[in-house]
């Protein structure tokens, strides 16, 4: 550490003491290390170790475990967003993190393996525009019934169809 990295008031490294500030904001509850200071609107702890506010569980992970792999988020295996215990988190993709959650309709629906009629969802046949699923068996049955209704209408005697001039 060079002299230019030290602050004149304390003659310490500018980041010295952030660990002490960090641990002063953590309490132990069971196996979880709960963050007691500021939080974001999504209930994750916030901490500012070096002039940039970060999620507290990410700061602790980097401090005790090491760097978070590129493109990964930390998934809370304990499902407690205020927990900063790095051994309760696992580097994961956004999708894995979303699927591990029980709180969104998207996750609830994504976990379904059958349609309401009990037919299995097939990832290839059941995708519509990559955004929503529909059961190909039910869809085919609906299309068949629709075609039958059209055929029945076309096959009815013309005298049963309303005449052009007799529309009420």
Buried (B, 14 or more C-beta within 10 A) or exposed (E): EEEEEBEEEEEEEEEBEBEEEBEEBBEEEEEBBBBEBEBEEEEBBBBBBEEEEBBBBBBBBBBEEEEBEEEBBBBBBEEBBBBBBBEBBBBBEEEEBBBBEEEEEEEEEEEEEEBEEEBEBEEEEBBEEEEEBBBBBBBEEEEEEEEEEEEEEEEEEEEEEEEEEEEE
